[in-house]
Amino acid sequence: MRIHCVQYDIAWEDKPTSHTRAEQLLAGSPPNPGDLVLLPELGDVGFSLALDRIIDDRSETWASGIASQYQCWLIHGWPIPGRSGRGLNVCGLFSPDGTLVGLAEKMHPFSAGHEGKAYDAGSSLQVFDVDGLKLCPLICYDLRFPEAFRQASRMGAECMTIIANWPETRADHWRALTIARAIENQAIVAACNRTGTDPNAKYAGGSLIVDAKGRVLAEGDEAPAVVSAEVDIAEMRAWRKAFPALADIRQDLLPER
């Protein structure tokens, strides 16, 4: 499977402009049918808490069109109404015919950025079947919580994706944690970050795709780009069998499901 992380400067609370920027990058490096494409967290509005201005049906409609145009699997992030009058920061997985397969909710609102004032925490992790590959989508700050990734592994995930608005000031953490999550879960990890600036921060891109042994297969810099790599699913499964570290997990040290 080939994975593409589309990193770009999200236009602040401006869906049409953000859509155009993503479309231009995809047109320059088009995915093949059946590929997996990742767009950043809140990929058409930025890390905004102004739910009254950013929640509508355009995000889902647009993402569905992109998936069907390229006949690819697509992960896109946007805000939806939550369960308590606040919002949910979600990412949707779209199939190559444009169908929304399901939504994954951000499990950990970013407290330092006051995200919890506008968004509820997610209620459960999701694992989806992508052409036989078990995939768990996670969002930005979730990367700092290894227990979320371990739980995804317990649920059968072989690939974890992260979409983010991760600031430049902590770019070294972004890279180190992404590689660590791949190594400790013997999983493919693809992490898509935004570039540019918004009223909150500057963003350094640095999207990367890592194999189950922690080898970086592709990595972006600060520029808008499509960061792509071929991942070997059979090799990942062979590594898990040859070096069965997951079988040695002390289940008694983990919380109940």
C-alpha positions as CSV (number, residue, x, y, z in Angstrom):
1,M,0.0,0.0,0.0
2,R,1.1,3.5,-0.8
3,I,0.4,6.2,1.8
4,H,0.4,10.0,1.1
5,C,0.5,12.7,3.8
6,V,-0.7,16.0,2.3
7,Q,0.8,18.9,4.4
8,Y,-0.3,22.4,3.6
9,D,-1.0,25.8,5.2
10,I,-4.6,25.6,6.3
11,A,-6.5,28.9,5.7
12,W,-7.9,30.1,9.0
13,E,-11.6,29.3,9.1
14,D,-11.7,29.4,5.3
15,K,-12.9,26.1,3.9
16,P,-12.8,27.0,0.1
17,T,-9.2,28.3,0.3
18,S,-8.1,25.3,2.3
19,H,-9.8,23.0,-0.1
20,T,-8.1,24.7,-3.1
21,R,-4.6,24.4,-1.5
22,A,-5.1,20.6,-0.8
23,E,-6.5,20.1,-4.3
24,Q,-3.5,21.8,-5.9
25,L,-1.0,19.6,-4.1
26,L,-3.0,16.4,-5.0
27,A,-3.2,17.4,-8.6
28,G,0.6,17.8,-8.7
29,S,1.2,14.4,-7.0
30,P,-2.0,12.4,-7.6
31,P,-2.5,9.2,-5.7
32,N,-3.2,6.0,-7.5
33,P,-6.5,4.1,-6.9
34,G,-6.5,2.2,-3.6
35,D,-3.8,4.4,-2.0
36,L,-4.3,6.0,1.4
37,V,-4.3,9.8,1.7
38,L,-4.1,11.7,4.9
39,L,-5.0,15.4,5.4
40,P,-4.2,17.4,8.6
41,E,-6.3,17.8,11.7
42,L,-9.2,20.2,11.2
43,G,-7.8,20.3,7.7
44,D,-10.0,23.0,6.2
45,V,-10.5,25.4,9.2
46,G,-7.4,25.2,11.4
47,F,-7.3,24.8,15.2
48,S,-10.3,27.0,15.7
49,L,-12.6,26.9,18.7
50,A,-15.2,29.1,17.0
51,L,-17.7,26.3,16.4
52,D,-20.5,28.6,15.2
53,R,-18.3,29.6,12.3
54,I,-16.7,26.3,11.3
55,I,-19.3,23.5,11.7
56,D,-21.3,22.8,8.5
57,D,-21.7,20.0,6.0
58,R,-19.1,21.2,3.5
59,S,-16.1,19.3,5.0
60,E,-17.6,15.9,4.6
61,T,-19.0,16.6,1.1
62,W,-15.7,17.9,-0.1
63,A,-13.7,15.0,1.3
64,S,-16.1,12.5,-0.2
65,G,-15.6,14.1,-3.6
66,I,-11.8,13.9,-3.3
67,A,-11.9,10.2,-2.3
68,S,-14.1,9.3,-5.3
69,Q,-12.2,11.5,-7.7
70,Y,-8.9,9.7,-7.0
71,Q,-10.6,6.4,-6.0
72,C,-8.4,6.4,-2.9
73,W,-8.9,5.9,0.8
74,L,-8.9,9.3,2.5
75,I,-8.6,10.5,6.1
76,H,-9.8,14.1,6.6
77,G,-10.4,16.0,9.8
78,W,-13.2,18.5,10.7
79,P,-15.4,19.5,13.6
80,I,-18.9,18.2,14.2
81,P,-21.5,18.9,16.9
82,G,-20.8,17.0,20.1
83,R,-22.9,15.3,22.8
84,S,-23.0,18.2,25.3
85,G,-23.6,21.3,23.2
86,R,-19.9,21.5,22.4
87,G,-18.1,20.0,19.4
88,L,-16.1,16.9,18.5
89,N,-12.8,17.0,16.7
90,V,-13.0,14.1,14.4
91,C,-11.4,12.5,11.4
92,G,-13.4,10.6,8.8
93,L,-12.3,7.6,6.8
94,F,-13.7,7.6,3.2
95,S,-13.6,4.6,0.9
96,P,-12.5,4.9,-2.8
97,D,-16.1,5.4,-3.9
98,G,-16.5,8.4,-1.6
99,T,-18.5,6.6,1.2
100,L,-17.8,7.7,4.7
101,V,-16.8,4.5,6.4
102,G,-16.7,5.9,9.9
103,L,-15.6,8.7,12.2
104,A,-12.8,8.6,14.8
105,E,-12.9,11.1,17.6
106,K,-9.9,12.9,19.2
107,M,-9.5,11.2,22.5
108,H,-7.4,13.9,24.3
109,P,-8.4,17.6,23.8
110,F,-5.3,19.8,24.0
111,S,-5.6,21.3,27.5
112,A,-2.8,23.8,27.0
113,G,-4.6,25.2,24.0
114,H,-8.0,25.3,25.8
115,E,-9.4,22.8,23.3
116,G,-11.6,21.3,26.0
117,K,-13.6,24.5,26.3
118,A,-15.0,23.9,22.8
119,Y,-14.6,20.2,22.2
120,D,-15.5,17.0,24.1
121,A,-13.1,14.2,24.5
122,G,-13.7,11.2,22.3
123,S,-15.5,8.2,23.8
124,S,-13.7,5.3,22.1
125,L,-11.0,4.3,19.6
126,Q,-12.0,3.0,16.2
127,V,-10.3,0.3,14.1
128,F,-11.2,0.1,10.4
129,D,-10.5,-2.4,7.7
130,V,-8.7,-0.8,4.8
131,D,-8.3,-3.5,2.1
132,G,-7.4,-6.0,4.8
133,L,-5.2,-3.7,6.8
134,K,-6.5,-2.9,10.3
135,L,-6.1,0.8,10.8
136,C,-6.7,3.1,13.8
137,P,-6.9,6.8,13.2
138,L,-5.7,9.2,16.0
139,I,-5.5,12.9,16.2
140,C,-2.6,15.3,17.2
141,Y,-2.3,15.4,21.0
142,D,-3.3,11.7,21.2
143,L,0.3,11.0,20.0
144,R,1.6,11.8,23.6
145,F,-0.5,9.0,25.2
146,P,1.1,5.6,24.5
147,E,-1.8,3.9,26.2
148,A,-4.1,4.9,23.4
149,F,-1.8,3.3,20.8
150,R,-1.4,0.2,23.0
151,Q,-5.2,-0.1,23.2
152,A,-5.4,0.2,19.4
153,S,-2.9,-2.6,19.1
154,R,-5.0,-4.7,21.5
155,M,-7.9,-4.1,19.2
156,G,-5.9,-5.5,16.3
157,A,-4.5,-2.3,14.7
158,E,-1.6,-2.9,12.4
159,C,-1.4,0.7,11.2
160,M,-1.9,3.9,13.2
161,T,-2.5,7.3,11.5
162,I,-2.1,10.7,13.1
163,I,-3.4,13.9,11.7
164,A,-2.3,17.1,13.4
165,N,-1.8,20.8,13.9
166,W,1.5,20.2,15.8
167,P,3.5,23.4,16.5
168,E,7.0,24.1,15.4
169,T,8.2,24.6,19.0
170,R,7.7,20.9,19.7
171,A,8.6,19.5,16.3
172,D,11.3,17.3,17.9
173,H,8.7,15.7,20.1
174,W,6.5,15.1,17.1
175,R,9.2,13.1,15.3
176,A,10.5,11.2,18.3
177,L,7.0,10.1,19.5
178,T,5.9,9.0,16.1
179,I,8.9,6.7,15.7
180,A,8.4,5.4,19.3
181,R,4.7,4.6,18.7
182,A,5.8,2.5,15.6
183,I,8.5,0.7,17.4
184,E,6.6,-0.2,20.6
185,N,3.5,-1.4,18.7
186,Q,5.4,-3.0,15.8
187,A,3.0,-1.0,13.6
188,I,3.1,1.2,10.5
189,V,2.6,4.8,11.6
190,A,1.8,7.6,9.2
191,A,1.7,11.1,10.7
192,C,0.4,14.1,8.7
193,N,1.0,17.6,10.1
194,R,0.1,21.0,8.7
195,T,2.5,23.8,7.6
196,G,2.3,27.6,7.8
197,T,0.8,29.8,10.6
198,D,-2.5,30.7,12.2
199,P,-3.4,33.1,15.1
200,N,-2.1,30.5,17.6
201,A,1.3,29.2,16.3
202,K,3.7,28.4,13.5
203,Y,3.7,24.8,12.2
204,A,6.7,23.0,10.7
205,G,5.1,20.2,8.7
206,G,7.5,17.3,9.1
207,S,5.0,14.7,8.1
208,L,6.5,11.2,8.2
209,I,5.7,7.6,7.4
210,V,7.4,5.0,9.6
211,D,7.6,1.2,9.3
212,A,7.0,-1.3,12.1
213,K,10.8,-1.4,12.9
214,G,10.9,2.4,13.4
215,R,12.6,3.2,10.0
216,V,11.5,6.5,8.5
217,L,10.4,5.8,5.0
218,A,9.5,9.3,4.0
219,E,9.6,12.7,5.7
220,G,8.6,16.3,4.9
221,D,10.1,19.6,5.8
222,E,8.4,22.9,6.4
223,A,7.1,23.4,2.9
224,P,3.7,22.3,1.6
225,A,4.1,18.9,-0.1
226,V,2.8,15.4,-0.5
227,V,5.0,13.1,1.5
228,S,4.6,9.6,0.1
229,A,5.9,6.1,0.8
230,E,5.2,2.5,0.0
231,V,4.6,0.4,3.1
232,D,5.1,-3.3,3.2
233,I,2.2,-4.9,5.1
234,A,3.6,-8.4,4.7
235,E,7.0,-7.3,6.2
236,M,5.2,-5.7,9.2
237,R,3.3,-9.0,9.9
238,A,6.5,-11.0,9.4
239,W,8.4,-8.8,11.9
240,R,5.6,-9.3,14.5
241,K,5.9,-13.0,14.1
242,A,9.7,-13.1,14.1
243,F,10.1,-10.8,17.1
244,P,6.9,-11.4,19.1
245,A,7.2,-8.5,21.6
246,L,3.5,-7.9,21.5
247,A,2.9,-11.4,22.9
248,D,5.0,-10.5,25.9
249,I,2.9,-7.6,27.0
250,R,2.0,-7.8,30.7
251,Q,-1.8,-7.6,30.3
252,D,-2.2,-7.3,34.1
253,L,-0.4,-3.9,33.9
254,L,-2.9,-2.5,31.4
255,P,-6.3,-1.1,32.2
256,E,-9.4,-3.2,31.5
257,R,-10.9,-2.6,28.1
